[in-house]
Amino acid sequence: MKIVILGAGRVGTSVAESLVSEQNDITIVDMDEARLRALQDRLDLRTVSGSASHPSVLLEAGIEDADMMIAVTQSDETNLVACRLAAQLFNVPTRIARIRAAEFLDNQRILGPDGFSVDLSICPEQILTDYIVKLIEFPEALQVLEFAHGKVSLVAVRAFQGGPLVGHQLQDLRKHMPKLEARVAAIFREDRPIVPEGNTVIEVGDEVFCLAATEDIRYVMRELRRMDKPVRRVMIAGGGNIGLRLAEALDRDYLVKIIEYDKRRCEVLARRLDKALVLNGDVTDESLLETENVSEMDIFIAVTNDDESNIMSSLLAKRMGARRVVSLINRRAYVDLLQAGSIDIAISPAQATIGTLLAHVRRGDVSQVHSLRRGAAEAIEAIVHGDSESCKLVGRRLDELELPKGTTIGAIVRGDEVIMAHHDTVIKAEDHVIIFVTDKKVLPKVEKLFQVGVGFL
């Protein structure tokens, strides 16, 4: 697939890294020539320097025969204009835009065919907010993801010493929960993927990904690890776009404190929030954290625009007694270094938001893509079409399928029914299949399984 990416910032770079590895033809456009050179040195892609909203620059990037354009510059206006140009002048089939302003996001007339012709709008700040809210609802989890319009949930937890399943085989899970269906879909041990089988033994420190019907997920988690107390007190470090959205989402049901350094921004926060306490100060000020009783916080969430501030404030909060700390970290090397240390959860914004984009890039009818372990693996929800003649999946048992190495089918959603995958499960047309891929090099082979032969009508 030929894809033009506008913007070589964090989101654009992460998208390029993911798509280049899947053998797509990528061209990336940005004003910053030094940034483009750095990208070209380490990735197999073309770069074009210039304004993403200029037709001449788009032409140089090869927009005329592009299959998709992804506009993720820092400017909403640039992204919107680029989508309009791509549709009206160059007839690009698929146009995706990063949009931050609610004035644009909430108005389909602006985004639709009569407006700027945006096929898909993404708001990374809102995606991150929803992601963090889920972590607050499930304080034991490292990651919480949903599939099939919320019918199925995937949770990642870290196995701890004395946990119910540590030292036991996976097949014992059914003995613990005879009335519930659940599936351990993936295990990571010291950054290495372990293919989960019935005789696999869970060890201390394993990162375990468990799949179950959403209504059963809390019960399943009790079998995987000790349940934490529900979250009541939340402290947010940083009152920018993400901090404000997060505070607004939590304001009604939690006791929220938000720290922001800029006084004018504090005034904006105070006007927008009903119950939350807005504090003007430095998030790394130990005396301020002590005065505001950070030791009593159930969760401390650092979401400033500065990685170092997020890391330092989170480490301080943890040392001072905060029960759980979450830190937003843009540099991937920092995320891998800090995860599972003193910081309970380190979130990479680009990896948390990239799934929404990838769902529109994958071949076949893919409705969801979630990045696991900061991009090391993926969970995909794809819809099966065709019949037994035109599709390699329809009418076949799972043990008859030739799945690529590192690929596991976790569950099937058939209408309103959630079916945990077993060796004798038969796939039918229109099933939603949830599949885990620990080696992203095999993704093209996985996509081919869901493609329908040309003879199918």
C-alpha positions as CSV (number, residue, x, y, z in Angstrom):
1,M,0.0,0.0,0.0
2,K,1.3,3.5,-0.9
3,I,0.8,5.8,2.1
4,V,1.7,9.5,2.5
5,I,2.1,10.7,6.1
6,L,2.0,14.4,6.8
7,G,3.9,15.3,10.0
8,A,7.1,13.7,11.4
9,G,6.3,14.4,15.0
10,R,5.8,11.6,17.6
11,V,2.6,10.3,16.2
12,G,3.8,10.5,12.6
13,T,7.1,8.8,13.4
14,S,5.4,6.0,15.3
15,V,3.0,5.4,12.4
16,A,5.9,5.4,9.9
17,E,7.8,2.9,12.1
18,S,4.9,0.5,12.3
19,L,3.9,0.7,8.6
20,V,7.4,0.5,7.2
21,S,8.0,-2.8,8.9
22,E,5.0,-4.2,7.1
23,Q,6.4,-3.5,3.7
24,N,4.3,-0.5,2.8
25,D,5.6,2.3,0.5
26,I,5.8,5.2,2.8
27,T,6.5,8.9,2.1
28,I,6.6,11.4,5.0
29,V,6.3,15.2,4.8
30,D,7.5,17.7,7.3
31,M,9.0,21.2,7.5
32,D,11.9,20.1,9.7
33,E,14.7,18.8,7.4
34,A,16.9,17.6,10.3
35,R,14.1,15.4,11.6
36,L,13.4,14.0,8.1
37,R,17.1,13.2,7.7
38,A,17.1,11.3,11.0
39,L,14.1,9.3,9.9
40,Q,15.5,8.5,6.5
41,D,18.8,7.3,8.1
42,R,17.0,4.5,10.1
43,L,13.8,3.7,8.2
44,D,13.3,2.6,4.6
45,L,11.0,5.5,3.4
46,R,11.0,8.7,1.3
47,T,10.9,12.1,2.8
48,V,9.7,15.5,1.4
49,S,10.5,18.8,3.1
50,G,7.7,21.4,2.9
51,S,4.3,22.5,4.0
52,A,1.8,19.7,4.2
53,S,-1.0,22.0,3.0
54,H,0.7,23.0,-0.3
55,P,-0.4,21.1,-3.4
56,S,3.1,21.2,-4.9
57,V,4.5,19.6,-1.8
58,L,1.8,16.9,-1.9
59,L,2.5,16.2,-5.6
60,E,6.2,15.8,-4.8
61,A,5.3,13.3,-2.1
62,G,3.4,11.2,-4.7
63,I,-0.1,12.0,-3.6
64,E,-1.6,11.4,-7.0
65,D,-1.2,7.6,-6.8
66,A,-1.4,7.2,-3.0
67,D,-3.9,4.7,-1.5
68,M,-4.0,6.6,1.8
69,M,-3.0,9.9,3.4
70,I,-2.5,10.3,7.1
71,A,-2.4,13.9,8.2
72,V,-0.9,14.1,11.8
73,T,0.8,17.5,11.9
74,Q,0.5,19.7,15.0
75,S,-2.0,22.0,13.2
76,D,-5.7,21.0,12.9
77,E,-6.1,23.5,10.1
78,T,-3.2,22.1,8.1
79,N,-4.5,18.6,8.5
80,L,-8.0,19.6,7.4
81,V,-6.8,21.5,4.4
82,A,-4.6,18.6,3.3
83,C,-7.6,16.2,3.5
84,R,-9.7,18.5,1.4
85,L,-6.9,18.8,-1.2
86,A,-6.4,15.1,-1.2
87,A,-10.0,14.5,-1.9
88,Q,-10.8,17.2,-4.4
89,L,-7.6,17.5,-6.4
90,F,-6.0,14.1,-6.1
91,N,-8.8,11.7,-5.4
92,V,-7.0,9.8,-2.6
93,P,-9.3,6.9,-1.5
94,T,-8.7,7.2,2.3
95,R,-8.0,10.4,4.2
96,I,-7.2,10.4,8.0
97,A,-6.7,13.5,10.1
98,R,-5.5,14.2,13.6
99,I,-7.9,16.7,15.1
100,R,-7.6,18.3,18.6
101,A,-10.2,21.0,18.7
102,A,-13.6,20.0,19.9
103,E,-15.2,22.6,17.6
104,F,-14.0,20.5,14.6
105,L,-14.5,17.0,16.2
106,D,-18.1,17.6,17.2
107,N,-19.2,18.9,13.8
108,Q,-19.7,16.2,11.2
109,R,-20.6,18.8,8.6
110,I,-17.1,20.3,8.9
111,L,-15.4,16.8,8.6
112,G,-17.8,15.2,6.1
113,P,-17.9,15.2,2.3
114,D,-19.4,18.7,2.1
115,G,-16.7,20.0,4.4
116,F,-13.0,18.9,4.6
117,S,-13.6,15.3,3.4
118,V,-12.1,13.5,6.4
119,D,-12.8,9.7,6.4
120,L,-11.4,9.2,9.9
121,S,-10.6,11.8,12.6
122,I,-8.5,10.9,15.5
123,C,-7.9,12.8,18.7
124,P,-4.8,11.4,20.5
125,E,-5.6,13.3,23.7
126,Q,-9.1,11.8,23.9
127,I,-7.8,8.3,23.1
128,L,-5.2,8.6,25.9
129,T,-7.8,9.9,28.3
130,D,-10.1,6.9,27.7
131,Y,-7.1,4.6,28.1
132,I,-6.1,6.1,31.5
133,V,-9.7,6.1,32.7
134,K,-9.8,2.3,32.1
135,L,-6.6,1.9,34.1
136,I,-8.3,3.7,37.0
137,E,-11.4,1.5,36.8
138,F,-9.1,-1.6,36.9
139,P,-6.2,-0.5,39.2
140,E,-4.7,-4.0,39.1
141,A,-4.2,-3.9,35.4
142,L,-1.2,-2.8,33.2
143,Q,-3.5,-2.5,30.2
144,V,-7.2,-2.7,29.6
145,L,-8.6,-3.0,26.0
146,E,-12.0,-3.7,24.5
147,F,-13.2,-5.6,21.4
148,A,-16.5,-6.2,19.6
149,H,-18.1,-3.0,20.8
150,G,-17.3,-3.7,24.4
151,K,-18.5,-7.3,24.5
152,V,-14.9,-8.7,25.1
153,S,-12.2,-7.2,27.3
154,L,-8.5,-7.9,27.4
155,V,-6.5,-7.2,30.6
156,A,-2.8,-7.4,31.2
157,V,-1.6,-8.1,34.7
158,R,1.8,-8.9,36.3
159,A,2.0,-12.1,38.2
160,F,3.2,-11.6,41.7
161,Q,4.7,-13.8,44.4
162,G,1.9,-15.8,46.1
163,G,-0.6,-15.1,43.3
164,P,-3.3,-17.7,42.8
165,L,-1.9,-18.9,39.5
166,V,1.8,-18.5,40.0
167,G,3.5,-21.9,39.8
168,H,0.4,-23.5,38.3
169,Q,-0.3,-24.6,34.7
170,L,-2.7,-22.6,32.6
171,Q,-5.1,-25.6,32.4
172,D,-5.7,-25.1,36.1
173,L,-7.5,-21.8,35.3
174,R,-10.6,-23.8,34.3
175,K,-10.5,-25.6,37.7
176,H,-10.5,-22.2,39.5
177,M,-13.4,-20.9,37.3
178,P,-15.6,-23.8,36.3
179,K,-18.5,-21.6,35.4
180,L,-16.6,-18.9,33.4
181,E,-14.8,-19.0,30.1
182,A,-11.5,-17.1,29.9
183,R,-8.4,-17.5,27.8
184,V,-4.8,-16.5,28.5
185,A,-4.0,-15.2,25.1
186,A,-0.3,-14.1,25.5
187,I,2.4,-14.2,28.1
188,F,5.6,-12.1,28.1
189,R,8.5,-13.2,30.3
190,E,11.5,-10.9,30.5
191,D,10.5,-9.2,27.3
192,R,10.2,-12.6,25.4
193,P,6.8,-13.8,24.2
194,I,5.7,-17.2,25.5
195,V,3.2,-19.2,23.5
196,P,0.4,-20.1,26.1
197,E,-0.4,-23.8,26.2
198,G,-2.2,-25.9,28.7
199,N,1.0,-27.0,30.4
200,T,2.6,-23.5,30.5
201,V,3.4,-22.5,34.1
202,I,3.0,-18.9,35.1
203,E,6.1,-17.5,36.9
204,V,6.5,-14.4,39.1
205,G,6.9,-11.3,37.0
206,D,5.2,-12.6,33.9
207,E,3.0,-10.2,32.0
208,V,-0.2,-12.1,31.4
209,F,-2.8,-11.1,28.9
210,C,-6.2,-12.6,29.7
211,L,-9.3,-12.4,27.5
212,A,-12.9,-12.8,28.7
213,A,-16.4,-11.5,28.2
214,T,-16.4,-8.0,29.7
215,E,-19.1,-8.9,32.2
216,D,-16.8,-11.6,33.6
217,I,-13.4,-9.8,33.5
218,R,-13.3,-8.6,37.2
219,Y,-13.9,-12.2,38.4
220,V,-11.2,-13.5,36.1
221,M,-8.8,-10.9,37.4
222,R,-9.3,-12.1,41.0
223,E,-7.9,-15.4,39.9
224,L,-4.8,-13.8,38.3
225,R,-3.8,-11.4,41.1
226,R,-4.9,-9.9,44.4
227,M,-7.5,-7.2,43.8
228,D,-6.5,-3.7,44.8
229,K,-8.8,-1.3,46.7
230,P,-11.0,0.8,44.4
231,V,-9.5,4.2,43.4
232,R,-11.1,7.3,45.2
233,R,-8.3,9.9,45.4
234,V,-6.5,11.0,42.2
235,M,-3.7,13.5,41.7
236,I,-3.0,14.7,38.2
237,A,0.4,16.4,37.4
238,G,-0.1,18.7,34.4
239,G,-3.1,20.7,33.3
240,G,-2.6,20.6,29.5
241,N,-5.0,19.1,27.0
242,I,-4.7,15.6,28.4
243,G,-4.7,16.7,32.1
244,L,-7.9,18.8,31.5
245,R,-9.7,16.0,29.6
246,L,-8.7,13.5,32.3
247,A,-9.9,15.8,35.1
248,E,-13.2,16.4,33.4
249,A,-13.7,12.6,32.9
250,L,-13.0,11.9,36.6
251,D,-14.4,15.1,38.3
252,R,-17.8,13.6,39.1
253,D,-16.9,10.2,40.5
254,Y,-13.5,10.8,42.2
255,L,-11.7,13.2,44.5
256,V,-9.3,15.0,42.0
257,K,-6.4,17.3,42.5
258,I,-4.6,18.8,39.5
259,I,-1.3,20.6,39.6
260,E,-0.4,23.1,36.9
261,Y,2.6,25.5,36.7
262,D,1.1,28.2,34.5
263,K,-1.2,30.6,36.4
264,R,-3.4,31.5,33.4
265,R,-3.9,27.8,32.6
266,C,-4.9,27.3,36.3
267,E,-7.7,29.9,35.8
268,V,-8.9,28.0,32.7
269,L,-8.9,24.7,34.7
270,A,-10.8,26.3,37.6
271,R,-13.5,27.5,35.2
272,R,-13.9,24.2,33.4
273,L,-13.9,21.9,36.5
274,D,-16.7,21.7,39.0
275,K,-15.2,19.8,42.0
276,A,-11.5,19.2,41.3
277,L,-9.0,21.2,43.3
278,V,-6.7,23.2,41.0
279,L,-3.2,23.8,42.4
280,N,-0.6,26.3,41.0
281,G,2.9,24.9,41.3
282,D,5.7,22.7,40.1
283,V,4.8,19.0,39.8
284,T,8.3,18.1,41.0
285,D,8.1,20.3,44.2
286,E,8.5,17.8,47.0
287,S,7.1,20.2,49.6
288,L,4.0,20.9,47.5
289,L,3.3,17.1,47.1
290,E,3.8,16.6,50.8
291,T,1.4,19.5,51.7
292,E,-1.2,18.1,49.3
293,N,-1.0,14.7,50.9
294,V,0.3,12.8,48.0
295,S,0.9,9.8,50.4
296,E,-2.9,9.4,50.6
297,M,-3.4,9.3,46.8
298,D,-4.7,6.0,45.3
299,I,-3.2,7.0,42.0
300,F,-0.8,9.7,40.8
301,I,-0.9,10.4,37.1
302,A,1.8,12.6,35.4
303,V,0.7,14.0,32.0
304,T,2.8,17.1,31.5
305,N,4.5,17.8,28.1
306,D,7.9,17.1,29.6
307,D,9.1,13.5,30.0
308,E,11.6,14.3,32.7
309,S,9.0,16.1,34.8
310,N,6.7,13.2,34.4
311,I,9.3,10.7,35.5
312,M,10.7,12.7,38.4
313,S,7.2,13.7,39.8
314,S,6.1,10.0,39.5
315,L,9.2,8.7,41.3
316,L,8.8,11.4,44.0
317,A,5.1,10.5,44.4
318,K,5.8,6.8,44.7
319,R,8.6,7.4,47.2
320,M,6.3,9.6,49.3
321,G,3.6,6.9,49.5
322,A,1.3,7.2,46.5
323,R,-0.3,3.7,46.1
324,R,0.1,3.6,42.3
325,V,1.8,6.0,39.8
326,V,1.2,6.3,36.1
327,S,3.6,8.3,33.9
328,L,3.2,9.6,30.3
329,I,6.5,9.2,28.5
330,N,7.1,10.0,24.9
331,R,10.6,8.5,24.4
332,R,10.2,4.8,23.9
333,A,13.6,4.0,25.4
334,Y,12.5,5.6,28.7
335,V,9.3,3.7,28.7
336,D,11.0,0.3,28.4
337,L,13.5,1.3,31.0
338,L,11.0,2.4,33.6
339,Q,8.1,0.0,33.2
340,A,7.8,-2.4,36.1
341,G,10.3,-0.4,38.2
342,S,9.2,2.3,40.7
343,I,6.7,3.6,38.1
344,D,3.8,1.2,38.0
345,I,2.7,2.0,34.4
346,A,4.6,4.0,31.8
347,I,2.5,4.9,28.8
348,S,3.8,5.7,25.4
349,P,1.2,8.2,23.9
350,A,2.0,7.2,20.3
351,Q,1.7,3.5,21.0
352,A,-1.5,4.0,22.9
353,T,-3.1,5.9,20.0
354,I,-1.7,4.1,17.0
355,G,-4.2,1.2,17.0
356,T,-7.0,3.5,15.7
357,L,-4.9,4.3,12.6
358,L,-3.7,0.8,12.1
359,A,-7.2,-0.6,11.9
360,H,-7.7,1.4,8.7
361,V,-4.4,0.3,7.2
362,R,-4.8,-3.4,7.7
363,R,-6.0,-5.4,4.7
364,G,-9.2,-7.3,5.1
365,D,-12.1,-6.2,7.3
366,V,-10.3,-5.2,10.4
367,S,-12.4,-3.4,13.0
368,Q,-9.9,-3.0,15.9
369,V,-6.2,-3.0,16.3
370,H,-4.5,-2.6,19.8
371,S,-0.8,-2.2,20.4
372,L,0.5,-4.5,23.1
373,R,3.5,-4.0,25.3
374,R,4.4,-0.6,23.6
375,G,4.3,-1.9,20.1
376,A,6.0,-5.3,20.6
377,A,2.8,-7.2,19.7
378,E,-0.7,-6.6,18.4
379,A,-4.2,-7.7,19.1
380,I,-6.5,-7.6,16.1
381,E,-10.3,-7.9,15.7
382,A,-11.1,-9.0,12.2
383,I,-14.4,-10.0,10.6
384,V,-14.6,-13.2,8.5
385,H,-16.4,-13.0,5.2
386,G,-17.0,-15.4,2.3
387,D,-17.6,-19.1,2.4
388,S,-15.5,-22.3,2.7
389,E,-14.4,-22.0,-1.0
390,S,-13.3,-18.4,-0.9
391,C,-11.9,-17.9,2.6
392,K,-9.3,-20.1,4.3
393,L,-11.1,-19.7,7.7
394,V,-14.8,-20.4,7.1
395,G,-16.0,-23.8,8.2
396,R,-12.7,-24.9,9.6
397,R,-11.7,-25.9,13.1
398,L,-8.9,-24.0,14.8
399,D,-6.7,-27.0,14.9
400,E,-7.0,-27.3,11.1
401,L,-5.7,-23.7,10.4
402,E,-2.1,-23.1,9.4
403,L,-1.6,-20.0,11.6
404,P,1.8,-18.2,11.3
405,K,4.2,-18.8,14.1
406,G,3.6,-16.4,17.0
407,T,-0.1,-16.1,16.2
408,T,-2.9,-17.1,18.5
409,I,-6.7,-16.9,18.1
410,G,-8.1,-15.9,21.5
411,A,-11.9,-15.5,21.1
412,I,-14.7,-15.4,18.6
413,V,-17.7,-13.1,18.8
414,R,-20.8,-14.4,17.0
415,G,-23.7,-12.0,17.3
416,D,-24.0,-11.4,21.0
417,E,-22.3,-14.7,21.9
418,V,-18.7,-14.6,23.2
419,I,-16.9,-17.9,22.4
420,M,-13.4,-18.6,23.9
421,A,-11.3,-20.3,21.3
422,H,-10.5,-24.0,21.7
423,H,-8.9,-26.5,19.3
424,D,-12.4,-27.8,18.1
425,T,-14.0,-24.3,17.6
426,V,-15.3,-23.9,14.1
427,I,-15.2,-20.4,12.5
428,K,-18.3,-19.2,10.6
429,A,-18.9,-16.4,8.2
430,E,-19.4,-13.0,9.8
431,D,-17.6,-14.1,13.0
432,H,-15.5,-11.4,14.7
433,V,-12.2,-13.1,15.4
434,I,-9.8,-11.8,18.0
435,I,-6.2,-12.7,17.1
436,F,-2.9,-12.1,18.8
437,V,0.4,-11.6,16.9
438,T,3.6,-11.5,18.9
439,D,5.8,-11.3,15.8
440,K,4.7,-8.4,13.6
441,K,6.6,-9.7,10.6
442,V,3.9,-12.3,10.0
443,L,1.1,-9.7,9.9
444,P,0.8,-9.9,6.1
445,K,0.2,-13.6,6.3
446,V,-2.4,-13.0,9.0
447,E,-4.2,-10.5,6.8
448,K,-4.3,-13.0,3.9
449,L,-6.2,-15.4,6.1
450,F,-9.1,-12.9,6.2
451,Q,-9.1,-11.9,2.6
452,V,-11.8,-13.3,0.4
453,G,-11.1,-14.8,-3.0
454,V,-12.0,-12.8,-6.1
455,G,-14.7,-15.4,-7.1
456,F,-16.8,-14.7,-4.1
457,L,-20.0,-12.6,-4.7
